[in-house]
Amino acid sequence: MARNGVVAWFDGRSEFGPRALGQRSLIANPGVAANLERLNDVKGREQFRPVAPMVLADRAAEIFSGGPLPSPYMLFVHEVAPEWRDRIPTVVHVDGTARIQTVDPATQPRLGATIEAFERRTGLPVVVNTSLNTAGRPMVDDPRDALELFGSAPVDLLVMGPHLVRRGAMFAGADVSSTELEAVR
């Protein structure tokens, strides 16, 4: 993600409810404004559709306000602090708000560790989150669905629990440290 890859994230049991909460998600770098269009293209949906920020729970208050914290279910809209709007443009709505999900590394250890590793590389304790599905298809539910999406959509990496599935050309010669790989294990 630090190199602007789109990651299909499949970890643990499926979510239940109206939102992707880090079990079945497409995640990406929020610091690249073009990622909104890119993710909507991956999903085959209208360009006006928003994506959401996942933020480390202990960092949320410095970036988001005006809604309850923690906010683990992506149900509330929060104001994005003005100094952060240009740093995470992909997830900021036109009115300066975002519908956030706070991530607690104690309850979502792989996802929390991944966001922490992303922050070490980019300075951003936030990643983009949208549901792991494409146009006309339901949410990815099992490993077969995840592999099918990975094979048919322009995503760069598939994380399936502790396993990584890579596109050879994207990561040929990539400098991926054992610490970064350990973050998703």
Stockholm file with secondary structure:
# STOCKHOLM 1.0

chainA/1-185         MARNGVVAWFDGRSEFGPRALGQRSLIANPGVAANLERLNDVKGREQFRPVAPMVLADRAAEIFSGGPLPSPYMLFVHEVAPEWRDRIPTVVHVDGTARIQTVDPATQPRLGATIEAFERRTGLPVVVNTSLNTAGRPMVDDPRDALELFGSAPVDLLVMGPHLVRRGAMFAGADVSSTELEAVR
#=GR chainA/1-185 SS CTTSCCEEEECSSCCCSSSCCSSEEEEECTTCTTHHHHHHHHHTCCTTCCCEEEEEGGGHHHHEESSCSSCTTSCSEEEECHHHHTTSGGGCCTTSEEECEEECTTTSHHHHHHHHHHHHHHSCSEEEEEESCCTTCCCCCSHHHHHHHHHHSCCSEEEETTEEEECHHHHTTCCCCHHHHHHHC
#=GC SS_cons         CTTSCCEEEECSSCCCSSSCCSSEEEEECTTCTTHHHHHHHHHTCCTTCCCEEEEEGGGHHHHEESSCSSCTTSCSEEEECHHHHTTSGGGCCTTSEEECEEECTTTSHHHHHHHHHHHHHHSCSEEEEEESCCTTCCCCCSHHHHHHHHHHSCCSEEEETTEEEECHHHHTTCCCCHHHHHHHC
//
